[in-house]
Each structure stands twice: as structure tokens, then as C-alpha cells.
Amino acid sequence: MKFRPLAVSVGLIAALVLAGCGGGGSSGDSAQKAPGNAHGSAEPPAVQPRESASASAQPENDAGQAQISTFALDVDTASYGYARRTLQEGSWPEPAQVRPEEFVNSFRQDYAQPSDDGFTVKVDGGRLDGNRAIMRVGLQTRASDNAARRPANLTFVVDVSGSMGEPGRLDLVKQALHTLLDQLAPGDEVSIVSFSDEAKVLATMTPLTARQDLHAAVDQLVTEGSTNL
């Protein structure tokens, strides 16, 4: 089992790009107001977590009655960014939008890597108040060798409709694209297309040897018009 850093980066940007077509409301508007005023932060605004079909707090299960628990390995960090931003705006985060595993995902764990293509398992934990305990199970695969991958041809189609003007949307997409461009290899090629009322090609397929031209194309991404799918 392997995880390639490039695939993770591209997947993150794709999720951010497509998230802009959702509702334009801010979760902070519906959250309860927290006491006092929050201070601003120099950090970039964080994207809101995705809406899920089960928008309610997860129930607790009695381990004596349900000994088996299934879960998905997820790298999402949206809850942590959402909670930070909501608190900075002076509101309480909605409990149903906060997932503890996404707080854990927001920090580097630096587990020991395996020597082969399998994975290592790190298990530890501690006791909480009362008759409760928490256990952490960490999985770590071997880091991929970036030099070994083949050159990639990537096309990014970015929603620049009006709803993307909210904090944590287009600005976060641009930041992610700039970061990815700095990490891609010279043999990779990238094209960038914006769309709102119509599609615009900001950069045809361009090799990373012209990295600055691609950075300039990203800087041209500004909100305009409405979405025309």
C-alpha cells in the first residue's frame, strides 16, 4: 500500500475547487455566539467542512455490547480549520460539524516508517475522567520516492463564480495551487482553466520549467459572474 504525495496534493486542490459550487452561506452565521470578541489571525482562513447526510453528533456505543467498530482511514482536516475559524469569529462551532479524527489529522504524528511496502502500527492511549479510556491507533506507510514517479500532465479547472469570493474558498485554492507548483518537478506540465459564466484558459499545457508563468496564471484567478455548468 503506497500513498504518493503528488496524488494527495492534487486531491486536496480538487476537493477545494469543487467545494465552491456548494451553498454560499457561512456556518458561522448559524452558530451560537461565543462570549467576547475573537482576535484576528495572520493565518489563512480555513475551508468549512463538507455537509454530510448524517449532520448529527455520533452516538456512543457500549463496547460490552458492540465489540467491533468499523471506520474509514480519512486524511480530512476540515473540522479543525472550521472550528478555529468559527472561534476566531466569536462563535461556537456546530457540534455536528466537529469530528475528532480530523483534529488528529491536522498534526504531524511522525510514526516510524516501515522498511518495505507494508505499514507500521502504533498503538497507545490514556485514561479520561471516570470509567473511560481513549486509544490511538496510528498507521504509517513508507514515504514515496518523488524522483521515481513519471512526469505528470495536470489540468486544473477552477470555479471563480461569485460564491468563491467568500473567505476560505478561492483564496485557499490559489494558495494550494502556488504550493503545488513549487513542489512539482521540471518535467511536469500544468494547464489552468477558470470558469463562471464561461470557461477561460489562463494557461495552456505549460512545462514547470516556466514555473513563473504558471504562478502568474494562478494570480489571475478572481471571482466573477455566476456558475454555468
JOMOGI-V766081 format. One record per pair of residues at least 12 apart in sequence whose C-alpha atoms are under 8 Angstrom apart, sorted by the first residue. I is the first residue (numbers start at 1). J is the second residue. If there is no record, write none. Layout:
BEGIN
<<I/J> <I/J>>
END
This chain:
BEGIN
<<1/117> <1/118> <1/119> <1/141> <2/117> <2/141> <2/142> <2/143> <2/144> <3/141> <3/143> <3/144> <4/143> <4/144> <5/144> <5/146> <6/184> <9/180> <10/180> <13/173> <13/176> <13/177> <14/156> <16/47> <16/169> <16/172> <16/173> <17/157> <17/158> <17/159> <17/169> <17/170> <17/173> <18/158> <18/159> <19/50> <19/169> <20/159> <20/163> <20/164> <20/169> <20/170> <21/159> <21/163> <21/227> <23/163> <24/163> <24/166> <27/48> <27/86> <28/86> <28/89> <28/91> <28/93> <31/91> <31/92> <31/93> <31/94> <32/91> <32/92> <32/93> <32/94> <33/90> <33/91> <33/92> <34/87> <34/90> <34/91> <34/92> <35/90> <35/91> <36/90> <37/88> <37/89> <37/90> <38/87> <38/88> <38/89> <38/90> <39/88> <39/89> <40/88> <40/89> <41/88> <44/168> <44/172> <45/81> <45/85> <45/167> <45/168> <45/172> <46/78> <46/81> <46/82> <46/84> <46/85> <46/167> <46/168> <46/172> <47/78> <47/81> <47/82> <47/168> <47/169> <47/172> <48/78> <48/79> <48/81> <48/82> <48/168> <49/78> <49/79> <49/82> <49/97> <50/78> <51/97> <55/96> <55/97> <56/95> <56/96> <56/97> <57/95> <57/96> <58/96> <75/102> <75/105> <76/102> <76/105> <77/102> <77/103> <77/105> <77/106> <78/102> <79/97> <79/98> <79/99> <79/100> <79/102> <79/103> <80/98> <80/102> <80/103> <80/106> <83/98> <111/138> <111/139> <111/140> <112/140> <113/140> <113/141> <113/142> <113/143> <114/140> <114/141> <114/142> <115/142> <116/142> <117/141> <117/142> <118/141> <118/142> <119/139> <119/140> <119/141> <119/142> <120/138> <120/139> <120/140> <120/141> <121/137> <121/138> <121/139> <121/140> <122/136> <122/137> <122/138> <122/139> <123/135> <123/136> <123/137> <123/138> <124/136> <124/137> <151/185> <151/187> <151/188> <151/189> <152/187> <152/188> <152/189> <153/188> <153/189> <153/190> <153/205> <154/188> <154/189> <154/190> <154/191> <155/190> <155/191> <155/192> <155/193> <155/205> <156/190> <156/191> <156/192> <156/193> <157/192> <157/193> <157/194> <157/195> <158/192> <158/193> <158/194> <158/195> <159/194> <159/195> <159/196> <159/227> <160/194> <160/195> <160/196> <160/221> <160/222> <160/223> <160/224> <160/225> <160/227> <161/195> <161/196> <161/197> <161/223> <161/224> <161/225> <161/226> <161/227> <162/223> <162/224> <162/225> <162/226> <162/227> <163/226> <164/223> <165/223> <170/221> <170/222> <170/223> <174/218> <174/219> <174/221> <177/218> <178/215> <178/218> <181/208> <181/211> <181/214> <181/215> <182/211> <184/208> <185/208> <186/207> <186/208> <186/209> <187/207> <187/208> <187/209> <188/207> <188/208> <189/205> <189/206> <189/207> <189/208> <190/203> <190/204> <190/205> <190/206> <190/207> <190/208> <190/214> <191/203> <191/204> <191/205> <191/206> <192/204> <192/205> <192/217> <192/218> <194/221> <195/227> <195/228> <196/224> <196/225> <196/226> <196/227> <196/228> <197/225> <197/226> <197/227> <197/228> <198/228> <202/217> <202/220> <203/217>>
END
